[in-house]
Amino acid sequence: MQAISTKDAPAAIGPYSQAICSGDLVFLSGQVPLDPATGELVSATIEVETERVLDNLSAVLAAAGCAFENVVKTTIYLTDLGDFQAVNATYAKRFDAKAPPARATVQVSALPKGARVEIDAIARRP
């Protein structure tokens, strides 16, 4: 196994890695909308927060030698399923419409740092 870390995404806020590579699979920890430069929560519209989460995931994917096209599964955690449509529209811009990854979306009572959205992913190295 190999731990993946990049300064282009927020540092882990607990005892975990940004991602772990095991064979050709990359398991990305959930990202919330933290600005990697400041460590502060990006709190605006749910679309802006989702963009920040996806930017953070993109940075970790790049550090592992991957991109969104290599993602095979994601899980989206929302504190309000009422945000589903807006998050879905923002998310769809980053993934191939012909073969998007498998996905689950769940509502949770709370997320770290008061975030409204968190996304984790599994990718396969090219």
LINSULQUI-V984947 format. One record per backbone hydrogen bond with DSSP energy under -1.0 kcal/mol. NH is the residue of the N-H (numbers start at 0). CO is the residue of the C=O. E is the energy in kcal/mol with one decimal. If there is no record, write none. Layout:
nh: (NH | NH)
co: (CO | CO)
e: (E | E)
//
This chain:
nh: (1 | 3 | 15 | 18 | 19 | 20 | 21 | 24 | 25 | 26 | 27 | 28 | 30 | 33 | 34 | 38 | 41 | 48 | 49 | 50 | 51 | 52 | 53 | 54 | 55 | 56 | 57 | 58 | 59 | 60 | 61 | 62 | 63 | 64 | 65 | 69 | 70 | 71 | 72 | 73 | 74 | 75 | 76 | 77 | 78 | 82 | 83 | 86 | 87 | 88 | 89 | 90 | 91 | 93 | 101 | 103 | 105 | 107 | 113 | 114 | 117 | 118 | 119 | 120 | 121 | 122 | 123 | 124)
co: (20 | 18 | 13 | 3 | 26 | 1 | 24 | 21 | 122 | 19 | 120 | 17 | 118 | 31 | 39 | 34 | 32 | 44 | 45 | 46 | 47 | 48 | 49 | 50 | 51 | 52 | 53 | 54 | 55 | 56 | 57 | 58 | 59 | 61 | 60 | 66 | 67 | 121 | 121 | 101 | 119 | 103 | 117 | 105 | 115 | 79 | 80 | 82 | 83 | 84 | 85 | 86 | 87 | 90 | 71 | 73 | 75 | 77 | 110 | 111 | 76 | 30 | 74 | 27 | 72 | 25 | 69 | 23)
e: (-2.0 | -2.8 | -2.1 | -1.1 | -1.8 | -3.0 | -2.8 | -1.9 | -3.1 | -3.0 | -2.9 | -2.3 | -2.5 | -2.6 | -2.9 | -3.3 | -3.9 | -2.3 | -2.3 | -2.3 | -2.1 | -2.2 | -2.6 | -2.5 | -2.4 | -2.5 | -2.5 | -2.0 | -1.9 | -2.9 | -2.6 | -1.9 | -1.2 | -1.6 | -3.0 | -2.2 | -1.6 | -2.8 | -1.7 | -2.0 | -1.7 | -2.8 | -3.2 | -2.7 | -1.8 | -2.5 | -1.7 | -2.5 | -3.0 | -2.3 | -1.9 | -3.0 | -2.4 | -1.9 | -2.2 | -1.5 | -2.7 | -2.7 | -1.7 | -1.9 | -1.9 | -1.7 | -2.0 | -1.3 | -2.5 | -2.8 | -2.4 | -3.3)
//
